[in-house]
Every structure is written in structure tokens, then in C-alpha cells.
Amino acid sequence: MLEEAPSPAVDVALRDRLGTAALTLADAVGYVGAGTCEFIVDERDGPFFLEMNTRLQVEHPVTELVTGRDLVADQLAIAEGRPLTLDVAAPGGHAVEVRLYAEDAEDGFLPATGTIEALRWPVGDGIRVDAGIALGDVIGGRFDPMLAKIIAWGAGTGRPPWPGWPRRSTRPWSSAWSRTCGSCAGSCVRESCAMGRLGPTRSTGSGRRMTWPR
């Protein structure tokens, strides 16, 4: 799964409308705290309001990188009753996030379990890794399948070239291997998974066996 900020579908005028709508909604219900308003945009009639999540979203790192703010720190400051000096921030640069999942996209997104036998995370300017796994961890099938997020930021104003972004900014390749990354996210993230390796064939709770690439 890929996420990016700023959205290529949102221009300055639409971004102002969305920001104003989100602030108006929060003010109308007296909401205090970090939150995320979601909208959907089509080519003709949007935007349409979907929902408000009274928390940070999984994809909040792309917002942090293009605004220069630590949203988790902001959330804690709000909880402590401290005021924030925050206007609607104009984005700076462009950020893209890749989620790594322990799912087999070629087999109905069934859980992909195993032991992490090799792991090397990407490094470099503008690269951030938020991970919940380490070498030797056993990936089971009873929890959320997201293993990590790899985020890249660049100072340019446009979307990074595809598929060149990961080839340049996520070396050396790393992550626990998940077939989802290679088959669903496409060629732009396929190589970023190649240096991770899960253990050999393992039995799942349903009795089926899954074989891992090495």
C-alpha cells in the first residue's frame, strides 16, 4: 500500500476547502485533540466528507515530513492542556509511504507467517522507518498484518519519479519479505522487499502450508 502527501489530486484551492471544513467540523462539536478528517474526491462533484477519526492515522508520517511537525508530540501537548501555535500548514516537499504487510496477495491475502531470518532497513537522507519487528521475531497470524512503514521525503514540489524513487532512496534494500509488497505494490517497491527473508515452509492455523521465497 502506497500513501503520499501532498496528494496529486488536491490543488491549493481544494486543500484550503478541506482544511476549513475539517476545522469547522471540529469546532462545531467542541473537539479537542488530535484527529483526522477523511474526504473523498471525484472528478466532478467532490469533495465528500467520509468520517472523522479521533486519533492519528497510520499514514501520519507523510504529513509530518511535509509539514515539519511532530504530530505525536502535538497530541501529547494537547492532552496536557498546552496551547499550540498551529495554522493550516503549507506542504513542503513530497513524501511517500510504503506499508509492509505479512499477507500473501497471490493467495487471497491469507496471513504470511514465519520467522524473520534476515533484516536490513534502508538508510539515507529523507528516509524514515517506523517498524514493529526485529531480526528473529516470529510473525504470527493473530494480529494486524502491518510489519513496518518505510517513508521517503524529498524537497522537490512534485511526485518522485516512478519507479525510480525506491531504487534511489531506499538503498540498501530491506524488510521482512511479504509477497504482498512484490505483487500488489508493483515494481516500484518490489526490490525493497528482496533483502528480507522469512523462515521455511510453515503450517498455518487452517492446516495449509506456505512456502517462503529465499
DOKEPA-893596 format. One line per 4 residues: number of its first residue (from 1); their letters; for each residue z, y, x of N, C-alpha, C. Coordinates in pm, 1 decimal, always signed. Layout:
REM DOKEPA-893596
NUM> A> Z Y X Z Y X Z Y X ~ ...
END
This chain:
REM DOKEPA-893596
1> MLEE> +0.0 -118.4 +84.2 +0.0 +0.0 +0.0 +0.0 +124.3 +88.3 ~ -89.0 +217.4 +58.0 -100.8 +341.0 +133.9 -56.4 +458.6 +48.0 ~ +14.8 +550.8 +109.4 +56.2 +674.2 +41.9 +34.4 +790.1 +137.6 ~ +0.2 +905.5 +81.8 -28.4 +1018.3 +169.0 +14.2 +1148.9 +106.6
5> APSP> +33.6 +1247.8 +192.1 +63.8 +1384.6 +149.7 +3.0 +1480.7 +251.4 ~ -58.6 +1588.9 +203.7 -79.9 +1620.3 +62.3 -190.3 +1534.9 +2.1 ~ -185.3 +1520.7 -129.7 -285.3 +1439.7 -198.3 -422.5 +1506.1 -190.1 ~ -526.9 +1429.7 -158.3 -661.5 +1488.2 -156.0 -711.0 +1524.7 -295.3
9> AVDV> -641.0 +1478.6 -400.4 -682.2 +1509.5 -537.5 -614.0 +1634.1 -591.9 ~ -526.1 +1695.1 -513.0 -447.9 +1809.8 -561.7 -478.8 +1931.5 -475.7 ~ -533.6 +2034.8 -539.5 -559.5 +2158.5 -466.4 -439.6 +2252.2 -478.1 ~ -448.1 +2369.6 -419.2 -334.8 +2461.9 -416.1 -292.6 +2502.9 -556.9
13> ALRD> -388.9 +2534.0 -642.1 -355.9 +2578.2 -777.8 -285.4 +2468.0 -856.5 ~ -335.6 +2345.4 -845.6 -272.8 +2234.1 -917.5 -135.3 +2203.5 -860.8 ~ -120.0 +2215.2 -728.7 +10.6 +2190.4 -668.3 +113.2 +2291.3 -718.9 ~ +72.4 +2415.7 -735.1 +163.0 +2516.3 -790.6 +202.7 +2481.8 -933.3
17> RLGT> +107.1 +2434.3 -1014.0 +137.3 +2395.1 -1152.2 +236.7 +2279.5 -1155.5 ~ +215.3 +2182.3 -1071.0 +304.9 +2066.7 -1069.0 +445.2 +2106.7 -1023.7 ~ +453.1 +2190.4 -920.5 +584.2 +2235.2 -873.8 +658.1 +2314.6 -979.7 ~ +588.3 +2403.4 -1046.9 +650.6 +2483.3 -1152.9 +697.5 +2394.2 -1267.3
21> AALT> +614.8 +2297.1 -1305.4 +652.2 +2206.5 -1413.4 +776.6 +2125.8 -1377.4 ~ +783.0 +2077.7 -1253.7 +898.9 +1998.5 -1211.1 +1026.6 +2081.5 -1212.4 ~ +1018.4 +2205.2 -1161.9 +1136.3 +2291.6 -1160.2 +1177.9 +2329.8 -1301.7 ~ +1081.8 +2354.0 -1389.5 +1112.4 +2388.6 -1528.1 +1183.1 +2273.4 -1598.9
25> LADA> +1135.1 +2152.5 -1575.6 +1196.7 +2034.8 -1635.8 +1340.6 +2017.7 -1587.8 ~ +1361.9 +2025.8 -1457.3 +1496.4 +2008.0 -1403.7 +1591.2 +2115.5 -1456.5 ~ +1542.9 +2237.6 -1466.1 +1626.4 +2346.7 -1516.5 +1659.4 +2326.9 -1663.9 ~ +1563.8 +2276.9 -1742.1 +1584.6 +2260.7 -1885.7 +1694.4 +2159.5 -1917.5
29> VGYV> +1709.8 +2059.1 -1834.2 +1812.3 +1956.6 -1860.1 +1936.4 +1977.3 -1774.5 ~ +1940.9 +2086.5 -1697.7 +2056.7 +2114.0 -1613.5 +2074.1 +2014.6 -1502.0 ~ +1963.3 +1962.4 -1449.2 +1972.2 +1859.6 -1346.6 +2008.3 +1920.3 -1212.2 ~ +2105.4 +1858.6 -1144.5 +2146.0 +1899.9 -1010.2 +2141.0 +1776.4 -920.3
33> GAGT> +2060.7 +1782.3 -817.2 +2048.9 +1669.6 -726.7 +1905.4 +1651.3 -683.7 ~ +1885.5 +1557.1 -592.3 +1750.0 +1524.6 -550.8 +1682.5 +1443.6 -660.0 ~ +1556.9 +1470.6 -683.6 +1484.5 +1397.1 -786.4 +1335.3 +1405.2 -762.1 ~ +1262.2 +1321.1 -831.6 +1117.4 +1315.5 -815.0 +1051.1 +1314.5 -951.4
37> CEFI> +966.4 +1411.9 -976.7 +886.3 +1413.9 -1098.9 +749.8 +1353.7 -1068.9 ~ +706.7 +1264.0 -1154.0 +578.5 +1198.4 -1135.7 +478.5 +1246.5 -1241.0 ~ +357.0 +1273.4 -1195.3 +249.6 +1315.7 -1282.6 +126.6 +1230.6 -1252.7 ~ +39.3 +1220.6 -1349.9 -89.0 +1155.1 -1328.3 -198.8 +1257.4 -1352.7
41> VDER> -299.5 +1252.5 -1269.3 -408.2 +1349.6 -1276.1 -539.3 +1274.4 -1292.6 ~ -621.1 +1317.7 -1390.3 -755.1 +1262.7 -1402.3 -856.8 +1371.5 -1371.3 ~ -982.6 +1341.2 -1388.5 -1087.4 +1436.2 -1350.7 -1112.1 +1543.2 -1456.0 ~ -1051.0 +1529.7 -1575.6 -1084.6 +1622.3 -1682.8 -963.9 +1692.0 -1743.8
45> DGPF> -862.6 +1612.8 -1786.7 -760.7 +1668.2 -1874.9 -622.2 +1681.8 -1813.1 ~ -600.0 +1628.8 -1696.4 -465.5 +1627.7 -1639.9 -419.9 +1765.3 -1597.2 ~ -295.4 +1776.3 -1547.1 -206.7 +1663.2 -1519.8 -123.1 +1623.9 -1641.7 ~ -74.4 +1500.0 -1638.6 +13.4 +1450.0 -1742.8 +145.8 +1409.4 -1679.9
49> FLEM> +255.3 +1445.6 -1744.9 +388.3 +1408.2 -1696.2 +415.3 +1261.9 -1728.6 ~ +464.2 +1187.2 -1629.0 +499.6 +1047.1 -1648.6 +648.9 +1026.9 -1664.4 ~ +724.7 +1065.9 -1562.3 +868.9 +1043.6 -1565.7 +935.9 +1121.6 -1453.4 ~ +1067.2 +1130.1 -1463.5 +1145.1 +1185.5 -1353.6 +1242.3 +1079.1 -1305.0
53> NTRL> +1238.8 +1052.3 -1176.2 +1334.5 +962.0 -1113.3 +1443.7 +1045.5 -1048.9 ~ +1566.8 +1017.6 -1085.2 +1679.1 +1097.7 -1034.3 +1726.0 +1043.5 -899.9 ~ +1631.7 +1039.0 -806.6 +1657.5 +986.4 -672.2 +1537.1 +1018.9 -586.0 ~ +1549.0 +986.2 -458.5 +1434.0 +994.2 -369.3 +1345.0 +872.6 -391.0
57> QVEH> +1216.7 +891.1 -369.5 +1121.4 +782.9 -381.7 +1103.7 +711.3 -247.9 ~ +1050.1 +590.8 -254.0 +1020.8 +515.5 -132.0 +929.8 +595.5 -39.5 ~ +835.9 +669.5 -98.2 +737.5 +741.2 -17.9 +785.3 +878.0 +28.7 ~ +914.6 +905.0 +20.8 +962.4 +1039.1 +57.8 +935.9 +1076.4 +204.3
61> PVTE> +916.8 +979.6 +298.6 +887.3 +1022.5 +436.7 +762.2 +1108.3 +450.2 ~ +658.3 +1083.5 +368.7 +539.1 +1166.7 +383.5 +568.9 +1310.7 +342.5 ~ +655.6 +1327.3 +244.0 +696.8 +1462.7 +204.5 +777.5 +1527.9 +315.3 ~ +868.2 +1451.7 +375.1 +949.8 +1506.9 +483.1 +863.3 +1552.6 +600.4
65> LVTG> +762.2 +1474.0 +634.2 +682.1 +1506.6 +751.6 +594.4 +1629.2 +729.6 ~ +545.4 +1649.4 +608.0 +458.0 +1765.4 +586.9 +535.4 +1891.7 +550.2 ~ +664.0 +1877.6 +514.2 +744.3 +1996.0 +482.3 +844.7 +2030.3 +591.4 ~ +873.4 +1934.2 +679.2 +970.5 +1959.6 +784.7 +1114.8 +1955.9 +737.4
69> RDLV> +1138.4 +1899.5 +620.1 +1274.9 +1893.9 +567.3 +1326.0 +1750.6 +570.5 ~ +1458.2 +1737.0 +588.3 +1525.3 +1607.8 +579.5 +1577.3 +1594.9 +436.9 ~ +1506.6 +1523.7 +352.3 +1542.8 +1516.6 +210.9 +1672.3 +1439.9 +187.7 ~ +1702.0 +1344.0 +272.9 +1828.9 +1272.5 +259.3 +1945.4 +1366.9 +289.2
73> ADQL> +1931.2 +1448.9 +394.2 +2035.4 +1547.0 +425.3 +2049.0 +1648.4 +311.6 ~ +1935.7 +1689.6 +253.9 +1940.9 +1780.5 +140.3 +2015.4 +1718.2 +23.2 ~ +1989.8 +1590.3 -1.2 +2056.9 +1520.9 -110.8 +2207.9 +1517.4 -90.2 ~ +2250.8 +1491.2 +33.2 +2394.1 +1489.5 +62.8 +2454.5 +1628.8 +48.5
77> AIAE> +2382.1 +1730.3 +93.0 +2431.7 +1867.6 +80.5 +2451.1 +1906.3 -65.6 ~ +2357.8 +1866.7 -150.3 +2371.3 +1895.3 -293.3 +2494.0 +1826.3 -349.9 ~ +2515.5 +1700.4 -311.3 +2631.4 +1625.2 -360.3 +2762.9 +1688.5 -316.5 ~ +2761.6 +1756.8 -201.9 +2880.9 +1825.0 -152.4 +2899.6 +1963.1 -214.1
81> GRPL> +2804.8 +2004.0 -298.0 +2815.6 +2133.6 -362.4 +2768.5 +2250.0 -279.5 ~ +2697.8 +2221.6 -170.5 +2648.1 +2329.5 -85.6 +2513.5 +2379.4 -136.5 ~ +2489.3 +2509.5 -132.8 +2360.2 +2561.8 -179.6 +2249.8 +2532.7 -79.1 ~ +2128.2 +2523.2 -128.8 +2011.6 +2501.6 -44.7 +1921.1 +2623.0 -51.6
85> TLDV> +1868.3 +2662.0 +61.2 +1768.3 +2768.7 +64.0 +1632.7 +2700.7 +70.4 ~ +1576.9 +2674.5 -44.6 +1454.0 +2596.5 -50.1 +1360.0 +2653.6 -154.3 ~ +1241.9 +2692.2 -110.9 +1134.3 +2728.0 -201.5 +1036.4 +2610.6 -207.8 ~ +940.0 +2619.4 -298.5 +835.3 +2518.2 -301.3 +758.4 +2526.7 -170.6
89> AAPG> +764.6 +2421.2 -93.8 +714.2 +2425.7 +43.1 +563.5 +2404.4 +46.9 ~ +496.0 +2484.1 +126.7 +353.5 +2462.3 +152.1 +340.3 +2350.1 +254.4 ~ +254.0 +2254.1 +230.6 +243.2 +2141.9 +324.0 +185.8 +2184.6 +458.3 ~ +235.1 +2120.6 +564.1 +184.2 +2143.7 +697.8 +137.8 +2013.2 +758.3
93> GHAV> +10.5 +2003.0 +791.6 -41.8 +1879.1 +846.1 -69.2 +1777.6 +736.8 ~ -86.0 +1653.0 +778.5 -118.7 +1545.0 +684.9 -42.5 +1420.5 +727.3 ~ +15.1 +1350.1 +631.4 +92.6 +1229.8 +660.8 +42.9 +1113.8 +576.1 ~ +41.9 +994.9 +636.1 +2.2 +872.8 +567.1 +108.1 +766.9 +594.0
97> EVRL> +145.5 +695.7 +488.2 +246.9 +590.5 +498.9 +186.4 +456.7 +459.3 ~ +217.9 +354.3 +536.7 +177.9 +217.4 +505.9 +303.7 +136.2 +479.8 ~ +308.9 +73.3 +364.5 +419.7 -18.8 +335.3 +380.3 -159.7 +377.7 ~ +473.8 -228.6 +440.7 +451.8 -367.6 +480.5 +533.0 -458.4 +389.1
101> YAED> +464.6 -550.1 +321.9 +528.6 -637.6 +224.1 +523.2 -783.5 +267.7 ~ +626.6 -858.6 +232.1 +629.0 -1002.9 +255.4 +574.6 -1073.1 +131.5 ~ +445.3 -1052.2 +107.4 +377.3 -1114.7 -4.7 +241.1 -1166.5 +42.7 ~ +194.9 -1271.4 -21.7 +64.6 -1327.3 +12.0 -36.2 -1279.6 -92.0
105> AEDG> -112.4 -1177.6 -57.6 -207.8 -1120.1 -152.3 -321.2 -1214.9 -185.1 ~ -346.5 -1313.4 -99.0 -454.7 -1407.9 -123.3 -410.4 -1525.9 -208.3 ~ -283.6 -1525.1 -247.7 -231.6 -1635.3 -329.6 -142.0 -1580.5 -439.7 ~ -193.8 -1482.2 -512.8 -122.2 -1430.6 -628.5 +2.0 -1351.3 -596.6
109> FLPA> +11.3 -1295.5 -476.5 +126.1 -1216.0 -434.3 +256.5 -1295.8 -439.4 ~ +247.3 -1422.7 -411.5 +368.7 -1503.6 -402.6 +449.4 -1463.2 -279.6 ~ +581.0 -1487.7 -280.7 +663.7 -1449.5 -165.4 +615.6 -1515.1 -37.8 ~ +621.0 -1439.7 +70.2 +583.3 -1488.4 +201.9 +709.5 -1492.8 +286.2
113> TGTI> +765.8 -1610.6 +301.9 +894.4 -1624.8 +368.8 +877.1 -1685.2 +506.7 ~ +979.0 -1667.2 +589.9 +973.4 -1722.6 +723.8 +1063.4 -1645.4 +818.2 ~ +1068.9 -1688.0 +942.7 +1148.1 -1623.4 +1046.2 +1059.1 -1532.4 +1130.3 ~ +1106.1 -1412.7 +1158.3 +1029.0 -1319.1 +1240.8 +1043.2 -1361.1 +1386.7
117> EALR> +934.3 -1408.8 +1443.6 +936.9 -1460.5 +1579.8 +882.6 -1362.1 +1682.1 ~ +810.3 -1261.8 +1637.1 +758.5 -1159.7 +1727.8 +755.4 -1027.2 +1653.0 ~ +794.2 -921.9 +1723.0 +800.6 -792.0 +1655.4 +790.4 -680.7 +1758.3 ~ +695.0 -589.3 +1738.8 +683.6 -473.1 +1825.7 +634.8 -356.3 +1740.6
121> WPVG> +716.8 -253.3 +1729.3 +685.1 -140.5 +1642.9 +595.1 -39.9 +1714.9 ~ +517.2 +35.8 +1639.9 +431.1 +137.5 +1700.8 +511.6 +253.8 +1755.6 ~ +458.3 +318.8 +1856.0 +521.8 +435.9 +1915.9 +415.5 +543.1 +1936.0 ~ +459.2 +665.8 +1953.3 +365.7 +774.0 +1978.9 +402.3 +898.6 +1903.5
125> DGIR> +342.6 +1008.9 +1941.8 +368.5 +1135.3 +1874.3 +327.3 +1126.0 +1728.5 ~ +413.7 +1175.9 +1641.7 +384.2 +1177.6 +1499.5 +402.5 +1044.7 +1429.3 ~ +457.8 +944.4 +1498.3 +477.0 +812.5 +1438.3 +623.3 +793.2 +1401.6 ~ +646.2 +745.0 +1281.3 +781.6 +716.7 +1233.7 +783.4 +578.0 +1171.2
129> VDAG> +887.6 +501.8 +1199.0 +902.5 +368.6 +1141.7 +1037.8 +361.0 +1072.0 ~ +1036.1 +330.4 +942.6 +1157.1 +302.2 +866.1 +1155.0 +153.4 +834.8 ~ +1244.1 +77.0 +896.9 +1237.1 -68.3 +885.2 +1372.2 -127.5 +848.3 ~ +1365.8 -238.6 +777.7 +1487.5 -311.7 +742.2 +1488.3 -450.8 +799.9
133> IALG> +1411.0 -472.4 +905.0 +1401.5 -604.8 +965.2 +1414.9 -593.1 +1116.7 ~ +1447.1 -705.1 +1178.4 +1458.0 -711.3 +1323.9 +1413.1 -849.3 +1369.4 ~ +1387.6 -860.8 +1497.1 +1346.1 -987.5 +1555.5 +1448.3 -1095.8 +1522.7 ~ +1401.5 -1209.1 +1474.4 +1489.1 -1320.3 +1442.0 +1536.7 -1324.3 +1298.7
137> DVIG> +1512.4 -1216.2 +1222.6 +1553.0 -1215.9 +1082.2 +1475.1 -1320.6 +1004.2 ~ +1541.0 -1375.6 +904.2 +1475.9 -1470.2 +813.5 +1438.0 -1395.1 +687.0 ~ +1310.1 -1397.9 +652.0 +1261.3 -1332.0 +531.8 +1263.8 -1432.1 +417.6 ~ +1350.2 -1407.6 +319.2 +1360.7 -1495.7 +203.8 +1277.3 -1444.7 +88.2
141> GRFD> +1289.6 -1510.9 -25.1 +1210.4 -1474.3 -141.3 +1291.1 -1419.2 -256.0 ~ +1416.8 -1380.8 -232.4 +1503.8 -1340.4 -342.4 +1523.3 -1190.3 -353.7 ~ +1461.4 -1113.5 -265.6 +1486.3 -970.5 -264.0 +1354.4 -894.2 -267.2 ~ +1365.3 -761.3 -267.0 +1246.0 -677.8 -265.3 +1160.0 -715.6 -144.6
145> PMLA> +1027.8 -728.6 -162.7 +943.6 -777.0 -52.8 +912.6 -674.1 +54.4 ~ +949.4 -547.5 +35.1 +913.3 -447.7 +135.1 +996.6 -466.6 +261.7 ~ +926.6 -481.0 +373.9 +993.2 -502.7 +501.2 +1008.8 -374.2 +581.1 ~ +909.5 -286.2 +572.8 +912.2 -166.3 +656.1 +809.0 -66.7 +605.4
149> KIIA> +821.6 +55.2 +656.2 +722.6 +159.6 +631.7 +683.8 +219.6 +766.2 ~ +553.8 +232.9 +789.5 +502.2 +299.7 +909.1 +434.1 +427.4 +863.7 ~ +478.8 +539.4 +917.6 +427.9 +668.8 +874.9 +370.1 +741.7 +995.2 ~ +252.9 +801.7 +976.8 +188.6 +879.8 +1082.5 +161.8 +1020.5 +1030.8
153> WGAG> +188.1 +1119.3 +1114.5 +166.1 +1259.5 +1078.8 +77.5 +1324.8 +1184.5 ~ -13.8 +1409.4 +1137.9 -97.0 +1487.2 +1227.5 -99.2 +1631.5 +1184.4 ~ -122.3 +1721.3 +1278.4 -114.3 +1864.4 +1249.3 -236.5 +1918.1 +1177.3 ~ -342.6 +1840.1 +1167.3 -463.0 +1887.0 +1100.3 -442.1 +1907.0 +951.5
157> TGRP> -537.1 +1973.3 +889.2 -524.4 +2003.2 +746.7 -593.6 +1901.0 +658.4 ~ -668.3 +1809.3 +716.6 -741.2 +1711.6 +636.3 -690.2 +1571.4 +656.9 ~ -739.0 +1480.6 +571.3 -701.1 +1340.4 +581.7 -750.6 +1283.4 +714.7 ~ -669.6 +1197.7 +779.2 -714.5 +1135.3 +903.5 -840.0 +1052.6 +878.6
161> PWPG> -926.8 +1039.0 +979.0 -1047.7 +958.4 +960.1 -1013.5 +812.5 +938.2 ~ -1083.0 +748.4 +848.4 -1062.4 +607.3 +820.0 -1179.6 +528.8 +877.9 ~ -1157.7 +412.4 +941.6 -1027.4 +352.9 +964.3 -965.5 +390.0 +1098.3 ~ -1006.4 +497.8 +1159.4 -960.9 +529.1 +1293.3 -815.9 +565.7 +1305.8
165> WPRR> -752.0 +611.3 +1192.4 -613.2 +655.9 +1203.5 -520.2 +552.3 +1264.7 ~ -514.9 +428.5 +1213.5 -418.4 +336.2 +1272.8 -455.4 +292.6 +1412.2 ~ -585.9 +290.0 +1442.6 -624.9 +247.4 +1577.7 -572.0 +343.6 +1682.9 ~ -565.0 +472.2 +1646.4 -520.5 +571.4 +1744.1 -368.8 +590.5 +1740.8
169> STRP> -311.3 +595.4 +1622.0 -174.9 +645.4 +1611.5 -69.3 +538.7 +1597.3 ~ -105.9 +412.3 +1577.8 -2.5 +311.8 +1562.5 -0.6 +211.0 +1676.1 ~ -67.5 +242.2 +1786.3 -56.1 +152.9 +1901.0 +80.4 +172.0 +1968.0 ~ +141.8 +65.8 +2025.3 +90.7 -70.3 +2020.2 +111.2 -133.2 +1882.2
173> WSSA> +19.6 -221.2 +1840.8 +28.1 -280.0 +1707.7 +160.9 -351.8 +1691.0 ~ +211.3 -350.4 +1569.5 +340.5 -412.2 +1547.5 +361.4 -439.8 +1401.2 ~ +457.9 -524.0 +1375.3 +517.3 -551.0 +1245.6 +527.2 -699.4 +1224.2 ~ +612.5 -734.6 +1130.5 +615.3 -873.2 +1086.7 +487.9 -898.0 +1009.2
177> WSRT> +422.3 -1009.1 +1035.7 +294.3 -1035.6 +971.5 +313.5 -1059.8 +822.3 ~ +234.9 -993.2 +741.1 +227.1 -1021.0 +598.0 +80.3 -1021.1 +560.6 ~ +32.1 -1126.3 +497.8 -110.2 -1135.2 +467.0 -151.5 -1023.1 +371.3 ~ -55.4 -971.9 +296.2 -86.4 -859.9 +207.9 -146.4 -744.3 +286.2
181> CGSC> -91.2 -714.8 +402.1 -138.0 -599.7 +479.5 -283.1 -615.4 +518.9 ~ -320.8 -734.6 +559.7 -456.1 -753.9 +605.6 -557.6 -759.4 +493.2 ~ -520.3 -819.1 +379.5 -619.8 -842.3 +276.0 -624.9 -730.5 +173.4 ~ -513.0 -666.8 +143.9 -512.2 -564.9 +39.3 -529.7 -424.3 +93.9
185> AGSC> -461.2 -391.4 +199.8 -471.7 -255.7 +252.1 -604.8 -233.0 +321.5 ~ -670.7 -340.8 +359.4 -804.7 -326.6 +413.7 -805.9 -313.3 +563.7 ~ -923.8 -284.2 +616.9 -942.7 -284.7 +761.0 -861.0 -177.8 +830.6 ~ -823.6 -70.3 +760.3 -753.6 +38.6 +827.5 -613.0 +0.0 +868.5
189> VRES> -555.3 -105.0 +810.8 -423.0 -147.4 +853.4 -421.1 -290.8 +901.0 ~ -536.4 -358.2 +898.2 -538.6 -499.6 +934.3 -482.7 -522.7 +1073.6 ~ -525.8 -443.2 +1170.9 -483.6 -466.9 +1307.8 -337.7 -428.6 +1329.7 ~ -282.2 -341.3 +1245.8 -143.6 -300.2 +1266.3 -47.7 -413.7 +1239.4
193> CAMG> -93.7 -521.7 +1178.8 -7.1 -634.5 +1149.6 -24.2 -748.3 +1249.4 ~ -120.6 -736.7 +1339.2 -161.8 -853.0 +1415.9 -60.9 -896.2 +1520.7 ~ +27.8 -809.0 +1562.9 +119.5 -845.6 +1669.5 +250.2 -902.9 +1618.2 ~ +268.1 -906.0 +1486.4 +387.4 -969.3 +1431.3 +357.9 -1115.2 +1401.9
197> RLGP> +461.4 -1197.1 +1393.6 +438.5 -1338.4 +1365.1 +560.4 -1394.0 +1294.0 ~ +536.2 -1458.6 +1181.6 +640.4 -1532.3 +1113.8 +636.6 -1677.0 +1161.2 ~ +742.0 -1749.5 +1129.4 +755.4 -1886.8 +1175.0 +654.0 -1981.4 +1113.0 ~ +662.9 -2109.4 +1143.3 +564.5 -2206.7 +1095.8 +578.0 -2231.5 +946.3
201> TRST> +496.6 -2326.3 +897.8 +495.0 -2358.1 +755.2 +635.6 -2381.1 +703.5 ~ +663.9 -2318.6 +587.2 +796.3 -2332.5 +528.1 +782.8 -2364.6 +379.9 ~ +885.7 -2425.8 +326.2 +885.2 -2458.5 +185.5 +944.2 -2343.4 +106.2 ~ +881.6 -2309.4 -7.1 +935.2 -2205.7 -93.5 +1017.7 -2269.7 -203.2
205> GSGR> +1083.0 -2185.5 -281.8 +1167.5 -2236.2 -389.0 +1091.6 -2317.7 -492.1 ~ +961.7 -2292.2 -507.0 +882.1 -2364.1 -604.7 +831.6 -2498.3 -552.7 ~ +860.2 -2528.3 -426.3 +819.4 -2654.2 -368.5 +686.0 -2646.8 -296.2 ~ +610.8 -2536.1 -310.6 +483.0 -2523.8 -241.7 +507.6 -2486.0 -96.3
209> RMTW> +409.9 -2509.6 -11.1 +424.4 -2479.6 +130.4 +327.9 -2369.0 +168.6 ~ +372.7 -2283.0 +258.9 +291.0 -2169.1 +300.0 +275.1 -2173.8 +451.4 ~ +153.5 -2159.0 +500.4 +125.3 -2164.5 +642.0 +100.4 -2024.1 +694.6 ~ +162.9 -1990.0 +805.4 +151.7 -1854.7 +861.8 +52.8 -1850.2 +975.8
213> PR> -26.5 -1745.4 +981.5 -115.0 -1727.7 +1096.8 -32.9 -1698.5 +1221.7 ~ -84.5 -1739.6 +1335.8 -15.0 -1714.0 +1462.6 -102.7 -1628.1 +1553.2
END
